[in-house]
Amino acid sequence: MNFPKREYSASHGADLYRRGLYTEWQRTFLHPSLLNFDAPTREECVVNRVSSNTPLQALDLLNDPIFVEAARVFAQHILEKGGRKINLQINWAFEQAVNRPPTEREEQILADLHQQSLAKFRTSQDDARQFTSVGESPVAAKLKPADLAAMTTVARAILNMHETITRN
């Protein structure tokens, strides 16, 4: 009775994003994403939370549908509000994510990533559509799938930086 089998199921519709804020946290069942990001198991009182940077966190941020969807929506904002040129878009995205402009090296790396991703997605429109259809948030119809997919790749890189996911 104290340890019933627990299964996590994603909510849909209006409850989808609410559930992301109020993930069920039980003493004997810690959500896998919380566990990957060093949340204490609540079996003991914890004064200081251990902070780590592991490959599992990167896998979560790059592959969990909620993070892919968040990157896509962020990419939509980048394309709509960041300007017409890639360097302006990267600068806008960096300012939004980490509150500073990118260094020249960071900007060049992200511009190269965008160029490679754009070339890949332009040759495979189906891959671009499939990639940008992750999640339930509506996809901006006015954006080309290849452009959105390439910018989503850049947004995922920015959102996966250690500086973005940690407080210090």
Secondary structure, DSSP 8 states (H G I E B T S, - for coil): --S---------TTHHHHHHHS---BTTB--HHHHHTT---SSS--SS------HHHHHHHHHSHHHHHHHHHHHHHHHHHS-SSHHHHHHHHHHHHHSS---HHHHHHHHHHHHHHHHHHHH-HHHHHHHHT-SSS---TTS-HHHHHHHHHHHHHHHTSHHHHS--
